Structures are given as C-alpha cells and as structure tokens.
Amino acid sequence: MKTERIDTPSGIATAVKALREKAGLTQAQLAKRSGVGLRFVREVEQGKATVRVDKVNQVLALFGYHLEAVKDREIPA
C-alpha cells in the first residue's frame, strides 16, 4: 500500500477538497455526512493551521483516510 505524505495545512486542504470534489459532494454535504460543521469544512479547505486533528480525521474517515504521526528520523540521545 502506497502512503502519500501530506505534511502541511495547505496539503491537507488540497487533499480534502480533491476527495470531496471526486465524491461529488458540496462542502455542506461533506459537513453533514461527516458530522462536523460547515464552517469547519471551510476552514480545513482554506488551510487553517489550527484545526482539530480529531475532527480532520472525522472528515477523512468518510473517504477511508486518517492522519497519523510518522517518525521522520532518529533523535540523537
């Protein structure tokens, strides 16, 4: 399984918008189906850096995705 690295708020915004559009959903429909507010969907798609990760995962779950922490490198002791 190929994993795509998205590590910026603008990357998340682009991905969520692309998934929503591919599914043929409006922002309002996505909000309703994922159980978040319309304002939240708009903020995510605008790349707001301070959105709640649990709510982003709630939106992404509708498409079969989630955010997770991935170790980039070893930290010297």
DRENMITOR-109793 format. One record per residue (C-alpha): residue number from 1; x, y, z. Coordinates in steps of 0.02 Angstrom, whole numbers. Layout:
BEGIN
    nr        X        Y        Z
   NUM        X        Y        Z
...
END
This chain:
BEGIN
    nr        X        Y        Z
     1        0        0        0
     2       71      168      -53
     3       68      306       77
     4       61      487       19
     5      149      611      130
     6       49      767      168
     7      133      874      298
     8       63     1050      285
     9     -106     1129      317
    10     -115     1178      133
    11      -79      997       84
    12     -222      937      194
    13     -333     1072      119
    14     -293     1017      -58
    15     -321      833      -16
    16     -487      859       72
    17     -553      970      -67
    18     -498      845     -201
    19     -579      699     -108
    20     -740      799      -84
    21     -749      850     -266
    22     -709      674     -326
    23     -854      612     -220
    24     -967      744     -297
    25    -1006      825     -129
    26    -1032     1006      -85
    27     -949     1074       71
    28    -1119     1071      157
    29    -1148      889      109
    30     -974      840      170
    31    -1005      929      335
    32    -1171      842      362
    33    -1111      668      312
    34     -954      677      419
    35    -1039      756      569
    36     -943      920      575
    37     -997     1097      545
    38     -992     1184      376
    39     -876     1315      449
    40     -753     1178      497
    41     -752     1106      320
    42     -721     1280      250
    43     -577     1310      371
    44     -496     1144      327
    45     -511     1179      141
    46     -437     1353      167
    47     -284     1276      251
    48     -314     1343      427
    49     -168     1283      530
    50     -259     1268      696
    51     -399     1146      657
    52     -431      998      774
    53     -347      838      716
    54     -489      730      782
    55     -613      825      675
    56     -500      815      522
    57     -494      627      549
    58     -683      627      564
    59     -695      708      391
    60     -559      598      315
    61     -641      440      383
    62     -785      468      262
    63     -659      434      121
    64     -564      295      210
    65     -415      401      263
    66     -340      466      426
    67     -198      573      489
    68      -61      493      591
    69      107      535      667
    70      253      460      571
    71      432      456      634
    72      542      553      513
    73      711      523      591
    74      803      463      744
    75      836      592      880
    76     1013      579      949
    77     1021      538     1135
END
